[in-house]
Amino acid sequence: MTGSKRIYALDTNVLLHDPTALFRFEEHDVFIPMTVLEELDEKKKGGSEVSRNGRQVSRFLNELIERGNGHGISNGLELINPQGISLKRGGEVGHLYFQQRATNGHGKADNQILSAVIELRDEHPGRAVVLVTKDINLRIKASIYGIHAEDYENDRALDDFALLYTGATELAEDFWSRHPEVQSWSERGRTYYKLALREGEDWHPQQCLYLPGDNSVELRVLRMDVEGHATLVLLDDHSHANHSVWGISARNREQNFALNVLMDPDVDFVTLLGTAGTGKTLLALAAGLAQVMDQQRYREIIMTRATVSVGEDIGFLPGTEEEKMTPWMGALTDNLEVLANPEEGGSWGRQATNDLLASRIKIRSLNFMRGRTFLSRYLIIDEAQNLTPKQMKTLITRAGPGTKIVCLGNVEQIDTPYLTETTSGLTYAVDRFKGWAHSAHITLRRGERSRLADFASEAL
């Protein structure tokens, strides 16, 4: 290894998290300790996402070795991505190096990786050696030994979670005076506006706009023209009992925004972010039941959630797939008690309603989503903050014609190892879909469970 390029030593968790990490360091060199290869070998068995990623890394490494015709491993293998393109930057190309000396097999794997990186640094004192790992404790150990360590950040959707698109924007008080040329018309009971964008009005399709105060108004961006014009529609007021959805009325502005996009057949993908008690699951279920049972827009509701052990076996639980998932679906059960509570009929009426709803709501496990196609379904993905971007892509691409997908989550409750607010699949989806005309996002801020729950969330 010669030159002034940096050397990035990769930990196992980086490759298991993103198999293409090998090709993400541009013109710099990549180093893989022998312990990492041994850990990849241990992880390759099974049907989980981690096991699949481990097998993919091994295939990538094998392809690189075969391209080198078995020669040049000690001199470094030219890093050519899976499409066969050399990753050159300014005439430079990165190379892949392996640890040449076998480990003694003793001690913790993290310590063996550290030893390999220290040895690499001593062999190349003139080059910057960086350990890339998603393990915080390993980064701390590396810092103690004077090794520069970094998190793998290539999969970050944002640099700062505070910059995430919220889906709603407050308009200035002089909004209407700034748009004297606005055109308005009514069509099929809806009021529409068309206006030219002014400076600072950087809107996205399906974004909700509101003007607070005495002259309050709530609008939604339907489309943006290339000429710099926006078409807006006046939102329905679901806070009134006459416009309730399956008996549920909006208790705040954000909930009204959410019900509007959930009930719009032109919006195929909806993401709802919010802390516990903001009404994400209740709103999604109410809108789903209204469109499945009353409007018959969808054939049935399919509900799934990312459990803490995402993608791992659920075989230890007894029963069918639906029965195995039932312990994870407490939120569904709690919300159905609210939604399936007819005013008339007593206990018999409630039981009949429960049986009817149960026939139209299916609980499915994430384990069996791969390869499926959902036709005319209303798919709710709960706890979506625990999905990786790759898992999120796997789920969203299951949608067939006439299917709507609703993703719910709270990024403050991420349980999956190595996922953060900025790398969660939910954050990734919100950021990537914000410019698409058939997707909408709403961040719910106010808890609506009870005054006790609201105070506890603030004070504890």
N, C-alpha and C positions, 0 to 999 in steps of 0.2 A: 504494500500500500504506500503510494507516494503521492506527493502533492499537498496542496493546502485545503483540500476539501474536508468536510467534517465526516466523521464515522459515527453512524447511529447504530447502537447495539439494541436489539429488540428483545423485549421480554415475551414470554409465552402468551400472556393475557392480551397483548396487543394483536398478535396474529390470530388468536381465537376470536377476538372481537371484530377484526376486519382483516380477512385473508389478503386483501389487495394492499395492505400496509407496506408490503415489500416494495411496491412501485410508487410510493407516495413521497419519496425524499429527493425527487428531482435529480440533480447531478451528483448528489452526495453518495457516499458508500454506505452499505448496510452490513452489519456483522451479526451472525447468529451463533450464540454459544451452544456447545454440545448438549447442555442440560435442557435447553429449549427444545431441541429435536427429540430428546427422550420424553419430555412432557407432552409434546405433540403426539407421540406414539401412544402414550397412555390414554389420551383424550379422544382418539379417533374412532373408538367403538361406541355404537349407540345411534339412536335416531334423533337426538336433541340437536338444537341449532349449533351448540358449541362443538359437538362431534362432527357435524357436517362441515363447519368451518375448519376444523383440524384436518379433515381429509382434503379439503380444497387447498390448504397451505402446502400439504405434502405433494399434491399434483403440480402446483406452481413450481416448487423446488425441483421436482423431477424434470419438468419441461426445461427449466433453465440449465440443468446439468446436461440433458440430452442435446440442447442447442450448442453446448460447448464441446460435444463429441467426447466427453469423458476427460478432456484436457483442460487445463487452466483453472482447476478448482483452487489450487494454491495461489494462483495469480489473480484470482477474482473472476467471477462470471458476470458478463455484461448484463445489466438489468434491462431486460426487454419485457414489456408488459404483455398481458395475455393476448392482445391483438397483434403481437409481433412487431410493435413499434419501439424503437430504441428511445429511451427517455433522455434525450440530449438537451442541455441548456447551455447556449453559448459555446458550442463545440465540445462540451464536456459530457461524459456519460458516467452514470454511477455503476458500481460493481458490487456484487454480493460475495462476502467472505464468510467462511465457517471457521469455528475454533478448530485448530489443527491437533491439539493435544486432547486426548480423552480425559474426562474427569475421573477422579478416584472413586466416585460413587458414595462418598461419605459426606455427612452434613446436610443441612437444609438446602433445598434447590435454590432458594433466593441467594444464599451465601455462595453457592457454587457459581451462580451467574455473576455476582459481584466480583468474585475472584478472577473470573475470565475477563471481565471488563477492566479490572485493575491491571491485569497482565497485558491486555491490549494497549492500555494507556502507556504503560512503561515501555512497550515495544515501539511506540510511535509518539515520542515526546513532543514532536513538532506539530502534531495534529490535534484538533479538538475532538474529544471522544464524548459522546452524549448517550446516556442510557435512557431509553424510551420505555416507560412502563405505566400501566394504569393502577399499579399497586402503590398506595400512598406510603405505606411502611417501608417498602423497598426504596422509594425515593428519599425517605428520611435517612435510611442506612447509607445510601450512596452519597448523600451530602456530608455525612459524618466522615466518610473516607475521601472527601474532596473530589468526588465524581459529579459532574454536572448531570442532573436527571430531569426529565421532562415528562409530562403527561402526553398521551397521544391525542392530538387535538384536530386531526384532519377531518374527523366526522362531526365536528361542531357545526350546528346549524347557525349559531350566533356567537359573537364574542362576549356578549353580555345578555343575560336573560331579560333584563329590564327593557331591552330594545325589541322584545317580541311583539309582533302585531297583535293588538287587542281586539280588533274587529269593530270598534266603535269610536267615534270622534265627536267632541263637542264643537258646535259651530259658534262663530263669533256673533255678538249681539247685532252687529250691522250686516249680517249675512244677506238679508233680502235687499238692503240698499246697495250692496256691492254688486247685485245682480238685477239691475233694473230691466234687462232684456229677457228675463226668464219667461219661458213659454209653459203654460199649464193647460191640461185637458183631462177629461174624465172618460174612462172606458171600462165597461163591465163592472161598474161600481167602485173602481179604483181611481185615485187621483195621481196624475203623473206630472213631472216637471222636467224641462230640458233647459240647461244653462251652460254658458261657457266658463271653463275653469279659470280661476284667478290665481295669482301667485300664492303659494303656500297650500293650495288645495290639491294635495297628492293623494288621491283616493284610489281604492281598489274595488273591483266588482263585488257586489253583495256586502259592502261595508255599510254599517249603520251609522247614521248621522242624527244628532239631536240638538235642539235649541232649547235650553232651559228657560225658566222664568214664566212670566204671565202669558207670553205668546209662545208657549212651548210647542214644539213640533218634532215628530220622529219620522225620519226618512231612511230609505235604503237605496244604495247605488245599484241600478240595474245593469248598466253597461257604460263603457267609456269609448268614445269615438276617437279615431285617429286625428280628427280635426281639433281635438281639445274640448269636446263637449261631453257632458255627463247627463244621463237620463236617470231621474230619481223617481221613486214611488213612495206615496204616503203609507206608513205602516198601519196595519190593523191594531186596534186597541184590545189586546187580550186580557187587560186588567179588569175589564167590565164583565160581569157575570153573563151577559148576553153573548159574549164572544169567547167564553171559556172553551178550553180544549179538553174533552173527556172529563168535564167537571173541574178542571184545574185552571185557575186564573193566575195571571202574572202578578207577583207582589212587588216587583220593582222594574226599573227601566230595562236592565239587562235581561231579565227573564222574558219581558215582552219581545225584545230583539230575538232571543233564542226561539220562542214559539213561532215567530214570523218566518224564520229561515227553516225551522223544522217542518212547518206545514206547507212550504213552497215546493211543488213538484219539480220545479226547474233547478233546484239546488240538490245535487246528487251526493255531496260530501259535506258534512258538518262536524266541526270540532268545538267542544265546549270545555273550557278550562275553568277551574274554580276550586276553592277550598271546600272542606266538608260542610254540608248543610246548605249549599247554595242552590240546590234543586236540580242538579245536572241529570241524575237518573230519572227523577220523577217527571221532568219536562220531556225527556226523550221518550219515555214509556207512554205518557199521555198522548203525545203527538203520534206515536206509532200505532196505538190502539185506535185513535180517531181515524187514521188513514187505512188501517187494515179492516176494522169492524164496520165503520160507518161509510167511508168513501170507497172502500174496497180497491184502493189504489195499489196496495201490495198484498201478496198472498198470505204472508205470515211475518211475525217478528222473530228474528234469530238473535239471541243474546249470548255473548261470550265475554270473558274477561281474562286479562293477563294475571294469572295467579303468581304468588311470590316465586314459586318454582316454575318460571316461564318455560314452556316447552318440554318439561320433564314428565316422567311417567306419572299417571294418576291411577295406576293399576292397584295400588295398595288399598284404595277405597272400594267398597263393595258395590255391586249393581251394574246397571247399564251406564252408557256414557252420560246420559242426563242425570242419573242418580249419583254418579261420581262427582259431577260438577255442582250438585245442589249445595254442599257445604260452603262452596265459594260464593254462592249466589244469595247471601243474606240481604243485600241491597235490593235485589229483585223482589224477594218475598215481602220485605218491609213496605216497598212502594206499591205492590199489588194490593196490600191491605187497604191502602188509601184509595186506590183507583177502583177496586172491586167492592164498593160499599154502597149498594143501591138503597135509596130512601125507603122503598117499599119491598115487601116480601119477607122481611125478617131473616132468620137464619137459613130458611130454605132458599130464599132469593139470593142470599150471599153465596151459598154453596153452588147454586146453579150458575151464577156469574163467574165464580172461580173456575168451575169446570169448563165454561165456555172460553174464558181467557186462556186457560192452560192449554186448550187445544190449538190456539193460534200463536202461542209463544213457545219457542223451542230453545232449549239451552244446549250449547255446543262447546266442545273443548277446542282450544287452539291447536292441540296436537294433531287434529285430523282435518285442518283447514287446507293443507297443501294439496293442490290438484283439483280442488272443488270449484264449482262455478255456481253462484247464487243468482237465480232468475226471479225478478219481481219480488224481492225480499227487502225487509226493513231491518238492517243489521246494526245492532248496538254493540260496540266494543268498550267495555268498562275497564277502568284501571289502565288505560292506554299509556300512561306515563312509564309503565314498566316494560314497554316494548322497545326493542332496538329499531333503528331506521330500516334495517333489512327485514325484520319481522313485520313492521308496519307496511312495507311495500308488499310483502307476501299476502297480507290480509286484504289490502285495498284492491289488489289485482284479481281478487276472487269475484269481484262484482261483475255480474252479467247485465243484460238489458233490463231496464226498469228497476234496478236495485238502488237503494239509498243507504249510505253508511254514515253512522253517527259515532264519533269517538269522544269518550268522556275521560277526564283525568284531572289529577291534582299533582303538579310537579313537585310539591313540597313533601310528597309521600312516595318517593321512588325507593323501591325495595330491591331492585335488580343490581347486583354488583357491577361496578365500573360504569354505570349510567349516571349522568348528572342532568341538571336542568337544561343545559345547553346541548347535550348529546342525546336526550331522550327522543324516541321515535315520534312522540306526540308533538314535541317542539319542532322537530324536523318537518312533520306533515303540515303544521300551521304555517311555517315559513315558506315551504315550497308551493303550497296551494293558494296562497293569498292573492295571487294574480289571476287565478283561473275563474272564468265567468260562472261556473256551476258549483262553486264551493263557498262556504261561509264559515266564519269563526267568531265566537263570542266568548269573552272573558267575564265570568260571573264573579262579582266581588262581594255582594251582601249575603250573609247567611240568613236563612229564613226558617230554621228549625224551631227555635224557641229563644226567649230572652236569656234563659239559663245557658244554652249552648253558645249564643253570641257572646255573652260575658266571659265564659270559660275560654273561648278561642282567643280573646283579647288579653285576659288577665293571667292565664296559666302558661 
